[in-house]
Amino acid sequence: AQKVTQAQTEISVVEKEDVTLDCVYETRDTTYYLFWYKQPPSGELVFLIRRNSFDEQNEISGRYSWNFQKSTSSFNFTITASQVVDSAVYFCALSGLNTGGFKTIFGAGTRLFVKA
Amino acid sequence: DVKVTQSSRYLVKRTGEKVFLECVQDMDHENMFWYRQDPGLGLRLIYFSYDVKMKEKGDIPEGYSVSREKKERFSLILESASTNQTSMYLCASSPPQTGRRLEAFFGQGTRLTVV
């Protein structure tokens, strides 16, 4: 069975603080994809990043960075120098190549509040 | 830009009513999805479609049906709305999954309240 756990329900930080959102996954697939999406107050989920299971290289995009560790089945997301516009719900998601077909499993989400 | 448009942002319906949620995408995507989002549960897949007139059940299809008569349009139908179907409904589309799991593009969501 596939599962995505985002243990942090809500996080509150002050602007310019760094914040890390945790994501732990379970899958029996040897090939799989991990995603992060952002859902701002407007409601529309916005794709942030995709990672496949063979690429453990960490990625940085501006203030965003992602740490993929297969050994601990984690795909954590860090925002550096957070801004008020980062306030949103963030979802981690998993899609297995061999099982689950077209299904993508989402975590419960982490709501991030960034205060000015 | 990819555009996925859901026909309503907010809907209030009565118990027992037949409810239609409409979704249209403009990127010629083969795959379309309906999710339900509830606090603490994330997004759960209701139905998906990988081609016109094709549909597959997701994880929670009970009480729902879908229709895909045209490639760009995917409708979710609540045959007889119940209060436990009060939720946020999200439509998404994605290109063909040719061995790679590509990201989905989401609509803005429809918040449905059944009273």
Interface residues (C-beta under 8 A of the other chain):
Chain A: V4 Q6 T9 Y32 Y33 F35 Y37 S42 G43 E44 L45 V46 F47 R50 N52 F91 A93 S95 L97 G101 F102 K103 T104 F106 G107 A108 G109
Chain B: R9 N31 F33 Y35 G40 L41 G42 L43 R44 L45 F48 Y50 E56 G58 D59 M88 L90 A92 Q97 G99 R100 R101 L102 E103 A104 F105 F106 G107 Q108 G109
